[in-house]
Amino acid sequence: MTGASPALGSQTERIARLTELCTPWVGGEAQREYDVGVDTCRVCGGDGRIANSFGGGSKTCPACHGNGRRVEEALIRDVTKTKPSHYGTPAKAAAPVKATWPTTHDGTTLANEVKASALSEDTKARLVREIIEYEGSHGKCTQTFSKKVRKQLR
């Protein structure tokens, strides 16, 4: 053993002693257990507590929950719903029934005038369809629209 002091022993003993001293402890202040090969928590540094920067006191570390060890789990918890009922296809709603006749009083009166006119059936169907679409977009038949349709009846 050349160059080594007799008090420290062999090189393997020195490495073992350094490993023991550098291994992080786990537990509270009163309990100092050396655990070989355990990484410390990245958030609290192995203390298990984190302090408020404004002074107010310390709380349990949210990452390791106070034990000082690095958590092996993923940082983001998977909350995907896994029940078969969650990923089933939803039942499709029935298609809304298409209106075949105007619903408002003014629209019905106007459609009856169109129906009683001497125009061709195609033109009557087109005008009634226009009345239904106008009611759908505007809510009712305005005087301007009624005048426009009556002008086409002449």
C-alpha positions in Angstrom: 0.0 0.0 0.0 2.1 2.8 -1.2 0.9 6.4 -0.7 -2.2 5.5 1.3 -2.3 6.5 5.0 -2.7 3.5 7.3 -5.6 5.2 9.2 -7.9 5.1 6.1 -7.2 1.5 5.1 -7.4 0.2 1.6 -8.8 2.0 -1.4 -12.0 -0.1 -1.4 -12.6 0.8 2.2 -12.2 4.5 1.4 -14.7 4.2 -1.5 -17.2 2.4 0.7 -16.9 5.1 3.3 -17.3 7.9 0.7 -20.3 6.1 -0.7 -21.9 5.9 2.8 -21.3 9.6 3.4 -22.6 10.7 0.1 -25.7 8.6 0.0 -28.8 10.7 0.8 -30.7 9.9 4.0 -34.4 9.1 4.0 -36.8 10.1 6.7 -37.2 13.0 9.2 -34.6 14.8 11.3 -34.8 12.2 14.1 -34.5 9.3 11.7 -31.3 9.1 9.6 -31.4 6.0 7.6 -28.8 5.7 4.8 -30.4 4.1 1.7 -27.9 3.1 -1.0 -29.0 3.9 -4.5 -32.0 6.1 -3.8 -32.2 9.4 -5.6 -33.4 12.4 -3.8 -36.5 14.3 -4.7 -35.9 17.0 -7.3 -38.3 19.5 -5.8 -37.3 19.4 -2.1 -33.8 18.1 -2.4 -34.5 15.2 -0.1 -35.8 17.2 2.9 -39.4 16.3 2.3 -40.5 19.8 3.0 -40.6 23.0 0.9 -40.7 26.5 2.3 -42.6 29.5 1.1 -40.4 32.2 -0.4 -42.2 34.9 1.7 -41.3 33.2 4.9 -44.6 31.7 6.1 -43.4 28.1 7.1 -42.8 24.9 5.3 -45.2 22.3 3.9 -44.9 18.7 2.8 -43.3 18.4 -0.6 -46.0 17.8 -3.3 -43.6 15.7 -5.4 -42.4 13.1 -2.9 -45.1 13.6 -0.3 -42.5 14.1 2.5 -40.3 11.0 2.1 -37.5 12.7 0.2 -37.2 10.1 -2.5 -37.6 10.7 -6.1 -40.9 9.4 -7.4 -40.6 6.8 -10.2 -44.1 7.4 -11.5 -44.8 9.7 -14.4 -45.2 13.4 -13.5 -48.5 13.6 -15.3 -51.2 11.3 -14.1 -53.3 9.6 -16.8 -57.0 10.4 -16.2 -58.2 8.9 -19.4 -61.6 7.3 -19.0 -61.2 3.6 -19.5 -64.7 2.2 -19.1 -66.3 0.7 -22.2 -69.3 3.1 -21.8 -66.9 6.1 -22.1 -65.5 5.3 -25.5 -68.5 3.9 -27.1 -70.1 5.7 -30.0 -72.9 8.0 -29.0 -76.3 7.3 -30.3 -77.1 9.6 -33.2 -80.0 11.9 -32.8 -82.8 11.6 -35.3 -82.5 14.2 -38.1 -84.9 17.1 -37.5 -88.1 16.9 -39.5 -88.0 19.2 -42.4 -91.0 21.6 -42.5 -93.4 21.1 -45.4 -95.6 24.0 -44.6 -95.0 27.5 -43.0 -95.5 27.7 -39.2 -96.4 31.4 -38.7 -99.8 32.9 -39.4 -98.4 35.3 -42.0 -96.4 32.5 -43.7 -99.5 30.2 -43.8 -101.7 33.0 -45.2 -99.1 33.8 -47.9 -98.6 30.1 -48.7 -102.4 29.7 -49.1 -102.4 32.7 -51.5 -99.6 31.0 -53.5 -101.5 27.7 -53.5 -104.7 29.4 -54.8 -102.9 31.2 -57.6 -102.9 30.2 -61.3 -99.2 29.5 -61.4 -97.6 26.2 -62.4 -97.0 23.6 -59.7 -93.2 23.9 -59.9 -93.5 27.7 -59.3 -95.9 27.2 -56.4 -93.6 24.6 -54.8 -90.6 27.0 -55.2 -92.5 29.9 -53.6 -93.7 27.9 -50.7 -90.2 26.6 -50.1 -88.9 30.2 -50.2 -91.5 31.1 -47.5 -90.5 28.2 -45.3 -86.8 29.1 -45.6 -87.5 32.7 -44.9 -89.4 31.8 -41.8 -86.6 29.6 -40.7 -83.9 32.3 -41.0 -85.9 35.4 -39.9 -88.6 33.9 -37.6 -91.5 35.4 -39.4 -92.5 36.8 -42.8 -91.9 40.5 -43.0 -94.1 42.9 -45.0 -91.3 43.4 -47.5 -91.0 39.7 -48.1 -94.8 39.3 -48.4 -94.9 42.1 -51.0 -92.1 40.4 -52.9 -93.9 37.1 -53.0 -97.3 38.7 -54.0 -95.6 40.6 -56.8 -94.4 37.2 -58.2 -98.1 35.9 -58.1 -99.2 38.5 -60.6 
